[in-house]
Amino acid sequence: MSTLLSPKETIIQFMNEFNRENYAGIDAVFTSPAAYLVGDEVRIFSKYAEHLNFDDLRATGWVRTELDSMETVMDDNSSVLIRVTLTRFRSDDTEHSTGDGCYLLVQDHGRWKIRLVIVMAGTLGLQNTK
């Protein structure tokens, strides 16, 4: 059995590292540079974690994010587009925010890495940016 993560496992790993607030772990599953697209705004970062500010996110009541669904939309063996639905939760397990998005993953030195995050709908977005 391969120890390399599949594209979907890479997204799950990202979510685990995000919930741990592990900047190094987050950057390990992203290409460098990486991009984030929400609405008409595109941000490019040398490291994806540059745009994260967990202090600000926690101040809104957030405690964790869960993947509700994942669907492979495109797979050409060198890049994969996966659509996701996410829910962020508060400490009392009530819904904080929800959203739909896509992750574009590419092969990077033999490993799947996230190159682009696209927020498509919902109440997620760049509110947690620095």
N, C-alpha and C positions, 0 to 999 in steps of 0.2 A: 504494500500500500504506500502511495506517495505521501511524503510529509509536506509537500507544497500545497498551499491553499488554493481551492477553486475560486472563481470570481465571487460566488455567493458567500463562501466561507471568508473571503477577504472583507466583504461588507460586514459580516457578523463580527469579525475581529475588530474592525473599525468601531462598531457600536460598543463593543466591550471596552475598548481603550477610551472611547469618548466618555462612557459612564464612569470609568476609573479616573477621568480627568488626567490621563497620561499623555502629555504632549509628545514625548518621544515615541510612544507606541502608536499614536495617531499618525505622526509623520512617517513612520515605518511602512504604513500601508498606502501612502500616497506617493505619486511621482513628484519630482522637483524639477521644474515648477508645477504647481497645481492651480486649478481655477475653480471658481464658485460663481454660478449664475443664478440670480433671482430677479424676476421681472425684467427690466431693461438694464440692469446693472451687472457688469462682469468685473470680477476682481481676480487678479492673478497674484499668487504668492510664491516666493521661493520655497517656502515650507507652508503646508496647509494650516498647521496649528498657529501660524502667525495671526490668523483672523479670529481665533477663539479667545474668549475671555470668560472663564468659568465663574469668576467672582460676580460679574454682571448677570450671567445666566442664573446662578443660584439666587441672586437678589430678587429675581422675578418669581421665585418659588419652585423652580425646577429642581428635581432630584435625580431623574433618570429618563432615558429615552429608550423606547422599545420599537423593534421592527414588527409591524403588523403583517406585512406581506412583501414578497419579492417575486418578480417575474422577469425572466430573461426575454428582452424584446428583440435583441440582435446579437448574434454570435458568429463572427467570421474567423475564429481561431487566433486572431491577433488583437482583436478588440471585442469587448462585450458591453452591451448597454443593458442595465438592469433597472427596472422601475420598482420603486419601493413606496410603501405607505408607513409613516412613522407616527408615533404618539409620544409626547413628552408628558411626564407625570410630576405631581407635587408629592410631598412627603405623606399626605393622607390618602394617596392613591387616586386622587381625582385628576381628571385630564387637565393638563396645562395648555397644550397646543397640539395640533395635528398638521400633517402635510403630506403631499405626494411629491415625489421627485425621481430623478434618475441619476445613476452613477455610471460614468463611462470608465471602464477599466481597460488597461493595456498591459501587454507583456513588457516587463522591465527587468532585464538581466535574468530571465527565466522565471520570474515571479509575477503574479497578477497584482497590479497596483491601481489605485483610483487616480485618474487624471483630472476628472471634471465632475463636480456636483451641480446638478440643476434642480432648483426648487421650483416646482410647477404650480402648486396650489396649496392653500391652507394658511395656517397662521405661523408657520416656521419662517425663517428668513435670516436676515443679517442683524437681528436685534442683539445677538450675542457676539458682535464683532468688537474688536478693539478700536 
